[in-house]
Amino acid sequence: MLPFRSHMADARLVLALGLPLAGSHLAQFALQITDTVMLGWYGVTDLAAGVLGATVFFTLFILGSGIANAVMPMVATAAAEGDDTEVRRATRMGLWLSIGYGLAVMPLLWWSEAILLALSQPPDVAALTQDYLRILVFAMVPALVVMVLKCYLAALERTQVVLWVTVAAVFVNIAANWVFIFGNLGVPEMGVRGAAFATIIVQVASALALMLYCAWLPALRRYTLWARFWRPDWSAMAQVWRLGWPIGIALVAEAGLFAASAILMGWFGTRELAAHGIALEITAAFFMIHLGLSNAATVVVGRARGRGDHDALRRGGQAAVAVSLVFATLTMGVYVAFGAPMVGLFLAPDDPERAVIIPLGVSLLLVAALFQLADSAQVMAMGLLRGVKDTRVPMYIAAGSYWIAGFGGSYLLGVTLGFGPQGVWFGLVIGLTLAAVLLMLRFWRGAGAARPVGAPG
């Protein structure tokens, strides 16, 4: 009975940490959706500029967020060791690196029109996108600060505040979009430029809220996070950088795979691309649950590692995988049972293309049932490996699996062999499955083995 009770306790801990983080990721996802919907109400050109600009911004942001993701296991391990100084050092230098990165990428956003024109984007959309990004550029640093503080708080098991700050941000974003995009309350009508101002307000407000929380909460004052913040700590900075840059590369590799799959899908036609986009939005929403559980796995494993408790590390890893598998199985059932209604939500009732796009979208969601299982397993494996501070080799595994097996399989099955959109998605399943298998093997044959064989390389 004791092992069963221990595993149940571990599962409850994973859920207690993971579900608020999943909710936070879903709320973050809702921020993007509300921008897209509200710009769509305003105008097609502004919507195109907003989508294009958000893609550029998100790509640079996700690369920089690797630093924040490195803070999570470092803080979790140090907190379990009772090393308050190391908690402060890792977080502070994570903030330093994030701020430095945010400033470094500003020129790419400021002079983005030339880059977009070189990528054959329409001149009017490229010009408007640059206007949008020249405002949005000032959201990059606060957005990265928010990401670091969320990871810091999650590692200290303060996940509820992460959830509620993100949920509040959604409502602030909707209100600010209403004011700035459409010109309400005496504010000039600004279209996509207004969406950029709204994003700045949301990110700055979120950063201030989390900073004040970290300074105010009595349980967190012991870390004196903001005391002598200006003093550099080059050793801690190097540790965060070494752990963080491979995470950023792996995240960009995965995001790039899905962007490339959209390009392949566009070769088949507008309807196919629309069905692909809808199916991808649905799978991305459900993926947020697994991302939250993966973050929880990082914290649970990192804390067990800090205590030097290998049995707890192994049990925590098993519990996280089991919980993720349960959610993946439930999601597969949802895709099979409710595919048509979910796809239909993205189309107007009188849209003449519904009769074509819905069946195509449903067929992709059936493939996504396998896709979901593979994607949840690979992101969970990534979370477990980050918990033991193993990021460099997983980066190579992930990038190779995504691009050689995944994109290569999508091109071969979808284009060369003529299986069309479904072939593209089966290629994604192949890449994600290979990543999941190799990453899981790395964890369970290394840090998660019955007998530890040494630190991961």
Backbone torsions as a table, in degrees:
resi	resn	phi	psi	omega
1	MET	NA	-34.8	-175.6
2	LEU	-61.0	-47.0	177.5
3	PRO	-59.9	-39.1	179.6
4	PHE	-62.9	-44.9	179.5
5	ARG	-63.3	-38.0	178.9
6	SER	-64.1	-43.3	179.1
7	HIS	-65.8	-38.1	178.2
8	MET	-66.5	-38.6	177.6
9	ALA	-64.2	-40.3	177.3
10	ASP	-64.5	-41.1	179.1
11	ALA	-63.6	-41.2	177.9
12	ARG	-63.3	-38.0	177.9
13	LEU	-65.2	-43.0	178.1
14	VAL	-60.3	-42.8	179.5
15	LEU	-67.9	-41.4	-178.9
16	ALA	-62.8	-36.7	177.8
17	LEU	-83.7	-41.4	-169.8
18	GLY	-76.4	-37.7	-175.9
19	LEU	-66.6	-44.1	174.3
20	PRO	-61.4	-36.7	177.8
21	LEU	-68.1	-38.4	175.4
22	ALA	-61.8	-43.0	176.5
23	GLY	-60.8	-38.3	177.4
24	SER	-63.9	-42.9	178.3
25	HIS	-65.4	-38.6	177.0
26	LEU	-64.1	-40.4	177.8
27	ALA	-65.2	-39.5	176.5
28	GLN	-62.2	-39.6	176.7
29	PHE	-63.1	-38.4	179.1
30	ALA	-64.4	-29.7	176.2
31	LEU	-59.1	-44.6	179.4
32	GLN	-66.1	-41.5	-178.1
33	ILE	-63.6	-43.9	-178.6
34	THR	-64.1	-38.4	175.8
35	ASP	-60.5	-46.2	-178.1
36	THR	-63.2	-46.3	-178.1
37	VAL	-64.2	-46.1	-175.2
38	MET	-71.1	-33.8	174.0
39	LEU	-70.4	-33.5	175.8
40	GLY	-62.6	-35.3	175.6
41	TRP	-67.8	-28.5	-175.2
42	TYR	-80.5	-49.4	-178.3
43	GLY	176.7	153.3	-174.2
44	VAL	-67.6	-45.2	-177.7
45	THR	-63.8	-43.4	178.1
46	ASP	-65.0	-37.2	176.8
47	LEU	-63.0	-45.4	-179.9
48	ALA	-61.3	-43.6	179.3
49	ALA	-65.3	-38.8	179.8
50	GLY	-66.4	-43.3	179.4
51	VAL	-65.5	-44.5	-179.6
52	LEU	-65.3	-45.4	179.5
53	GLY	-64.7	-41.3	178.9
54	ALA	-63.4	-34.5	178.0
55	THR	-64.9	-44.5	178.2
56	VAL	-62.5	-48.6	-178.4
57	PHE	-61.2	-45.5	-177.2
58	PHE	-64.2	-38.8	-179.9
59	THR	-61.6	-45.1	178.5
60	LEU	-68.9	-37.5	179.7
61	PHE	-65.0	-44.2	-175.7
62	ILE	-67.0	-31.9	175.0
63	LEU	-64.9	-45.1	179.4
64	GLY	-69.8	-24.8	-177.8
65	SER	-70.1	-11.4	174.4
66	GLY	-58.2	-33.5	178.4
67	ILE	-63.9	-45.7	178.9
68	ALA	-61.8	-41.9	179.7
69	ASN	-64.6	-24.5	175.6
70	ALA	-73.9	-30.3	-179.7
71	VAL	-63.9	-36.1	-174.3
72	MET	-58.6	-55.7	-179.7
73	PRO	-67.9	-31.9	179.6
74	MET	-65.4	-43.5	179.7
75	VAL	-70.0	-41.9	-179.9
76	ALA	-59.4	-45.3	-179.8
77	THR	-66.2	-46.1	-178.7
78	ALA	-64.5	-39.9	179.5
79	ALA	-63.6	-40.5	178.7
80	ALA	-66.4	-30.6	177.4
81	GLU	-78.1	-10.0	-176.2
82	GLY	76.3	20.6	-177.6
83	ASP	-96.5	85.6	-178.5
84	ASP	-62.3	-34.4	-179.3
85	THR	-63.8	-41.8	-179.6
86	GLU	-68.5	-34.9	174.7
87	VAL	-57.8	-48.6	-179.1
88	ARG	-64.8	-43.8	-177.3
89	ARG	-61.8	-47.5	-177.6
90	ALA	-63.5	-45.1	-177.5
91	THR	-67.8	-45.5	-177.8
92	ARG	-61.7	-44.6	-179.6
93	MET	-74.3	-25.4	170.3
94	GLY	-62.8	-40.2	176.5
95	LEU	-66.8	-43.1	177.3
96	TRP	-56.9	-51.0	-178.4
97	LEU	-63.2	-39.2	-179.7
98	SER	-66.0	-42.9	177.6
99	ILE	-63.8	-43.6	178.5
100	GLY	-62.0	-42.6	178.3
101	TYR	-64.2	-44.4	180.0
102	GLY	-58.5	-39.4	177.6
103	LEU	-70.6	-36.1	-176.5
104	ALA	-67.1	-32.5	-177.3
105	VAL	-89.5	-1.1	179.9
106	MET	-56.3	-43.1	-179.9
107	PRO	-59.9	-34.9	178.9
108	LEU	-63.0	-36.6	178.8
109	LEU	-78.3	-36.4	-176.0
110	TRP	-67.9	-41.8	-179.5
111	TRP	-109.6	50.4	-174.7
112	SER	-80.7	-20.3	-174.6
113	GLU	-60.1	-44.0	-178.9
114	ALA	-61.5	-38.9	179.3
115	ILE	-66.0	-43.2	-178.1
116	LEU	-67.6	-37.9	177.3
117	LEU	-65.9	-36.7	177.4
118	ALA	-65.5	-23.8	178.0
119	LEU	-93.9	16.9	173.7
120	SER	66.1	32.4	174.8
121	GLN	-81.9	149.1	179.5
122	PRO	-56.6	135.6	-175.1
123	PRO	-55.9	-41.0	-178.2
124	ASP	-68.2	-37.6	178.4
125	VAL	-70.5	-39.8	179.4
126	ALA	-62.4	-42.5	179.9
127	ALA	-64.9	-44.5	-179.5
128	LEU	-68.7	-35.5	177.3
129	THR	-62.7	-41.5	177.7
130	GLN	-63.1	-41.6	175.9
131	ASP	-57.2	-43.9	179.2
132	TYR	-62.1	-46.7	-176.8
133	LEU	-71.7	-27.4	177.6
134	ARG	-69.5	-19.5	170.9
135	ILE	-89.5	-46.4	-176.0
136	LEU	-64.6	-21.3	-179.5
137	VAL	-54.4	-29.9	-177.8
138	PHE	-81.1	-1.6	175.2
139	ALA	-92.7	-13.3	-173.6
140	MET	-64.1	-49.6	-178.0
141	VAL	-63.3	-51.1	177.9
142	PRO	-60.9	-34.1	178.4
143	ALA	-63.3	-40.6	179.0
144	LEU	-71.8	-35.2	175.1
145	VAL	-62.2	-43.5	176.5
146	VAL	-57.7	-43.6	-178.2
147	MET	-63.1	-43.0	179.4
148	VAL	-64.0	-45.5	-177.7
149	LEU	-67.6	-33.9	174.9
150	LYS	-62.7	-42.8	-179.9
151	CYS	-68.4	-38.4	176.2
152	TYR	-60.0	-49.0	-178.6
153	LEU	-68.1	-39.1	177.8
154	ALA	-62.5	-40.9	179.9
155	ALA	-64.0	-27.3	177.8
156	LEU	-93.9	13.3	177.3
157	GLU	63.8	32.8	175.4
158	ARG	-106.2	61.2	-172.7
159	THR	-83.1	-22.2	-177.9
160	GLN	-63.8	-43.1	-179.5
161	VAL	-65.4	-34.4	176.9
162	VAL	-60.8	-42.9	179.4
163	LEU	-63.6	-51.0	-171.5
164	TRP	-71.2	-32.9	175.8
165	VAL	-65.0	-40.7	-179.9
166	THR	-69.0	-40.5	177.6
167	VAL	-62.9	-43.5	177.2
168	ALA	-60.2	-36.3	-179.9
169	ALA	-61.8	-34.6	178.7
170	VAL	-60.6	-46.2	-178.6
171	PHE	-69.1	-37.3	175.4
172	VAL	-63.2	-39.7	-179.3
173	ASN	-64.5	-43.0	179.0
174	ILE	-61.8	-45.8	-179.1
175	ALA	-64.9	-44.0	-178.7
176	ALA	-67.2	-38.5	175.5
177	ASN	-60.5	-43.8	179.9
178	TRP	-59.3	-38.9	-179.6
179	VAL	-73.7	-50.4	-168.5
180	PHE	-87.4	-37.0	179.8
181	ILE	-68.9	-48.3	-171.7
182	PHE	-96.8	-6.7	176.9
183	GLY	74.9	58.0	178.2
184	ASN	-106.1	166.6	179.1
185	LEU	57.4	33.9	177.2
186	GLY	81.4	2.3	178.6
187	VAL	-86.1	139.4	178.9
188	PRO	-61.1	146.4	176.8
189	GLU	-70.3	124.0	-172.8
190	MET	-123.7	-5.3	178.7
191	GLY	59.0	-132.5	-175.9
192	VAL	-64.5	-29.3	176.5
193	ARG	-63.9	-35.0	176.7
194	GLY	-65.0	-36.1	176.6
195	ALA	-62.4	-36.0	178.1
196	ALA	-66.4	-43.8	176.5
197	PHE	-60.9	-40.6	178.6
198	ALA	-61.1	-41.4	179.7
199	THR	-64.1	-39.9	177.4
200	ILE	-60.4	-46.3	179.8
201	ILE	-58.8	-45.4	-178.6
202	VAL	-62.2	-47.1	-175.9
203	GLN	-69.7	-40.8	178.8
204	VAL	-65.9	-43.8	179.1
205	ALA	-62.9	-41.5	178.8
206	SER	-63.8	-44.0	179.9
207	ALA	-62.4	-44.7	179.4
208	LEU	-64.1	-41.1	179.7
209	ALA	-61.4	-45.1	-179.5
210	LEU	-70.4	-37.4	177.7
211	MET	-63.0	-44.5	179.4
212	LEU	-65.8	-39.2	178.0
213	TYR	-61.6	-44.9	-179.9
214	CYS	-63.6	-33.1	179.4
215	ALA	-81.7	-29.5	-172.8
216	TRP	-87.7	-41.1	-172.0
217	LEU	-62.4	122.2	-178.1
218	PRO	-54.4	-39.0	-177.5
219	ALA	-66.2	-20.0	-178.8
220	LEU	-100.5	-9.7	-177.3
221	ARG	-64.8	-26.9	-179.0
222	ARG	-58.5	-24.1	-177.7
223	TYR	-84.9	-9.7	178.7
224	THR	38.5	54.2	-171.8
225	LEU	-60.8	-35.6	-173.1
226	TRP	-98.2	-2.2	178.9
227	ALA	-70.5	127.3	-179.9
228	ARG	49.4	45.4	-177.9
229	PHE	-59.6	-29.0	-174.8
230	TRP	-73.6	-9.4	-177.0
231	ARG	-81.9	123.7	180.0
232	PRO	-73.9	154.1	176.4
233	ASP	-135.5	87.9	-169.3
234	TRP	-64.8	-35.1	179.7
235	SER	-64.8	-47.5	179.2
236	ALA	-65.8	-37.5	178.5
237	MET	-61.1	-41.9	179.5
238	ALA	-63.7	-39.0	179.0
239	GLN	-64.6	-45.0	178.6
240	VAL	-62.5	-42.6	-178.7
241	TRP	-63.3	-45.9	-178.5
242	ARG	-61.7	-36.0	-179.9
243	LEU	-80.8	-32.4	-170.1
244	GLY	-85.7	-36.8	-174.2
245	TRP	-65.8	-36.0	176.1
246	PRO	-65.1	-32.7	177.8
247	ILE	-63.5	-44.7	178.9
248	GLY	-60.1	-43.1	179.5
249	ILE	-63.9	-42.0	179.8
250	ALA	-64.1	-39.7	179.1
251	LEU	-65.2	-42.0	178.8
252	VAL	-67.4	-36.8	178.1
253	ALA	-61.0	-41.3	179.5
254	GLU	-69.6	-45.7	179.1
255	ALA	-61.5	-38.3	179.5
256	GLY	-65.4	-33.3	178.2
257	LEU	-60.9	-44.3	-178.5
258	PHE	-71.7	-33.6	175.1
259	ALA	-64.7	-41.4	179.2
260	ALA	-67.0	-34.6	178.4
261	SER	-65.4	-32.2	177.2
262	ALA	-66.6	-36.6	177.4
263	ILE	-64.5	-44.7	177.2
264	LEU	-60.2	-42.2	-177.6
265	MET	-65.2	-33.7	178.8
266	GLY	-63.3	-23.0	178.0
267	TRP	-67.6	-24.1	-177.9
268	PHE	-85.3	-21.1	178.0
269	GLY	138.8	168.8	-176.8
270	THR	-65.8	-42.7	-179.5
271	ARG	-62.7	-42.8	179.9
272	GLU	-63.6	-40.6	179.3
273	LEU	-66.7	-39.3	178.5
274	ALA	-63.5	-44.7	179.0
275	ALA	-63.0	-40.0	177.6
276	HIS	-61.2	-46.8	-179.1
277	GLY	-61.8	-41.9	179.4
278	ILE	-65.4	-47.8	-179.5
279	ALA	-62.0	-36.8	-180.0
280	LEU	-68.2	-38.3	176.9
281	GLU	-62.7	-41.9	-179.7
282	ILE	-65.1	-47.2	-178.9
283	THR	-66.9	-34.4	178.9
284	ALA	-64.1	-39.7	178.9
285	ALA	-61.9	-46.0	179.5
286	PHE	-69.5	-30.1	179.5
287	PHE	-62.5	-28.0	-178.4
288	MET	-59.7	-31.1	177.1
289	ILE	-62.5	-46.7	-178.5
290	HIS	-69.5	-31.9	176.5
291	LEU	-64.9	-41.7	176.6
292	GLY	-63.5	-42.0	177.5
293	LEU	-65.5	-35.4	177.0
294	SER	-64.2	-41.9	175.9
295	ASN	-60.9	-42.1	178.0
296	ALA	-61.5	-39.8	178.0
297	ALA	-61.7	-40.0	177.5
298	THR	-58.7	-45.1	-178.6
299	VAL	-67.8	-47.7	-177.7
300	VAL	-61.2	-47.3	-179.8
301	VAL	-68.1	-41.1	179.5
302	GLY	-62.8	-40.4	179.2
303	ARG	-68.3	-40.6	177.4
304	ALA	-63.3	-39.5	177.6
305	ARG	-62.8	-41.4	178.9
306	GLY	-63.7	-33.8	177.6
307	ARG	-79.8	-9.6	-176.3
308	GLY	72.1	24.3	-176.1
309	ASP	-102.8	91.7	-176.1
310	HIS	-67.8	-35.0	179.0
311	ASP	-62.4	-42.9	178.6
312	ALA	-65.8	-36.5	177.7
313	LEU	-61.4	-46.1	-178.6
314	ARG	-67.2	-44.1	179.1
315	ARG	-63.8	-41.6	179.2
316	GLY	-62.2	-40.0	177.2
317	GLY	-64.3	-42.8	178.8
318	GLN	-63.2	-42.0	-179.6
319	ALA	-64.7	-42.1	-179.7
320	ALA	-63.3	-42.8	178.7
321	VAL	-64.5	-42.1	-179.0
322	ALA	-64.1	-44.2	179.7
323	VAL	-63.7	-42.8	179.1
324	SER	-63.2	-39.3	179.3
325	LEU	-64.1	-39.2	178.2
326	VAL	-62.2	-47.3	179.9
327	PHE	-65.3	-37.2	178.5
328	ALA	-64.1	-40.9	179.2
329	THR	-64.6	-42.8	177.7
330	LEU	-62.5	-40.5	-179.9
331	THR	-64.1	-40.7	177.8
332	MET	-58.3	-41.7	178.0
333	GLY	-63.4	-38.3	178.3
334	VAL	-64.1	-43.0	179.6
335	TYR	-60.4	-43.2	-177.5
336	VAL	-70.5	-41.4	-173.8
337	ALA	-82.6	-33.3	-170.9
338	PHE	-124.3	24.0	-178.3
339	GLY	-57.7	-50.0	-176.4
340	ALA	-63.3	-48.0	178.5
341	PRO	-61.2	-37.5	-179.2
342	MET	-67.0	-44.1	178.1
343	VAL	-63.7	-39.9	-178.6
344	GLY	-62.3	-25.2	179.0
345	LEU	-62.8	-24.2	-175.9
346	PHE	-90.1	0.6	-176.3
347	LEU	-125.0	141.5	177.2
348	ALA	-63.3	144.6	-178.5
349	PRO	-58.0	-29.7	-178.4
350	ASP	-100.2	12.5	179.7
351	ASP	-67.1	121.3	-178.3
352	PRO	-66.0	-16.4	-178.7
353	GLU	-87.0	-5.3	-177.3
354	ARG	-53.9	-41.7	-175.2
355	ALA	-63.7	-24.2	179.6
356	VAL	-95.8	-44.2	-172.3
357	ILE	-72.0	-39.1	-177.1
358	ILE	-62.0	-50.7	177.8
359	PRO	-60.0	-37.0	179.1
360	LEU	-67.2	-42.7	177.5
361	GLY	-62.6	-40.0	178.4
362	VAL	-63.2	-41.0	179.2
363	SER	-63.1	-35.2	177.5
364	LEU	-70.9	-36.4	178.0
365	LEU	-67.3	-29.8	174.8
366	LEU	-65.3	-40.5	173.4
367	VAL	-65.9	-35.9	-178.7
368	ALA	-65.4	-18.9	174.3
369	ALA	-59.5	-43.9	174.1
370	LEU	-71.2	-40.2	179.9
371	PHE	-56.7	-44.1	-178.7
372	GLN	-62.8	-42.8	-179.7
373	LEU	-61.9	-45.1	-179.8
374	ALA	-67.3	-43.3	-176.7
375	ASP	-66.4	-40.7	179.4
376	SER	-64.8	-38.1	-179.3
377	ALA	-68.4	-40.0	-177.7
378	GLN	-72.8	-36.6	179.6
379	VAL	-72.0	-32.0	175.5
380	MET	-66.3	-42.7	177.8
381	ALA	-61.1	-40.4	177.1
382	MET	-60.3	-43.6	179.7
383	GLY	-63.0	-41.6	178.8
384	LEU	-63.2	-44.4	-178.4
385	LEU	-67.9	-36.3	175.9
386	ARG	-64.5	-33.3	179.1
387	GLY	-61.2	-28.9	177.0
388	VAL	-102.4	17.2	175.1
389	LYS	61.2	38.5	178.2
390	ASP	-110.6	102.7	-174.3
391	THR	-127.3	-26.4	-172.0
392	ARG	-73.7	-52.1	178.3
393	VAL	-63.1	-42.8	174.6
394	PRO	-56.7	-32.5	176.1
395	MET	-60.6	-46.4	179.9
396	TYR	-65.2	-41.4	179.5
397	ILE	-61.4	-48.3	-176.4
398	ALA	-64.9	-48.9	-177.7
399	ALA	-61.5	-41.8	178.7
400	GLY	-66.1	-42.2	179.9
401	SER	-65.4	-45.0	-177.9
402	TYR	-63.3	-47.1	-168.8
403	TRP	-92.6	-38.2	179.8
404	ILE	-78.7	-54.3	-178.9
405	ALA	-79.8	-43.7	-175.0
406	GLY	-71.2	-63.0	-178.7
407	PHE	-67.4	-39.3	177.7
408	GLY	-61.0	-42.2	177.7
409	GLY	-66.0	-38.9	178.5
410	SER	-62.6	-43.3	-179.7
411	TYR	-67.4	-44.2	-178.5
412	LEU	-63.5	-50.7	-175.8
413	LEU	-74.6	-42.4	-175.1
414	GLY	-77.3	-42.6	-172.4
415	VAL	-102.1	-58.6	-173.6
416	THR	-64.6	-47.6	-178.0
417	LEU	-89.2	-5.4	171.6
418	GLY	76.7	24.5	177.9
419	PHE	-82.9	-3.4	172.7
420	GLY	69.7	-150.9	-176.2
421	PRO	-55.3	-40.6	179.6
422	GLN	-64.4	-35.0	177.2
423	GLY	-64.4	-38.5	176.8
424	VAL	-60.3	-43.6	-178.3
425	TRP	-71.9	-34.0	174.7
426	PHE	-64.1	-33.4	175.3
427	GLY	-63.0	-41.1	176.1
428	LEU	-61.4	-41.0	178.2
429	VAL	-60.3	-41.6	-179.8
430	ILE	-61.8	-47.0	-178.6
431	GLY	-64.4	-45.1	-178.7
432	LEU	-68.7	-36.2	177.9
433	THR	-65.4	-44.0	178.2
434	LEU	-61.0	-43.7	177.8
435	ALA	-60.4	-44.7	-179.0
436	ALA	-60.4	-46.5	-177.8
437	VAL	-63.1	-48.8	-176.5
438	LEU	-67.0	-40.2	-179.4
439	LEU	-70.4	-41.0	176.4
440	MET	-62.4	-42.8	177.8
441	LEU	-60.3	-39.5	-179.7
442	ARG	-62.9	-41.6	-179.2
443	PHE	-71.3	-50.3	-172.0
444	TRP	-75.1	-19.2	173.5
445	ARG	-92.0	-7.2	-179.8
446	GLY	-113.5	-105.7	-175.8
447	ALA	-62.3	-31.9	-177.5
448	GLY	-91.4	6.3	-178.6
449	ALA	-68.2	160.5	-180.0
450	ALA	-58.8	-36.1	174.1
451	ARG	-124.0	118.5	-176.8
452	PRO	-60.2	141.1	-177.4
453	VAL	-110.4	17.1	-179.2
454	GLY	111.3	171.6	-177.3
455	ALA	-69.5	144.4	177.0
456	PRO	-66.5	150.7	-178.8
457	GLY	-93.2	NA	NA
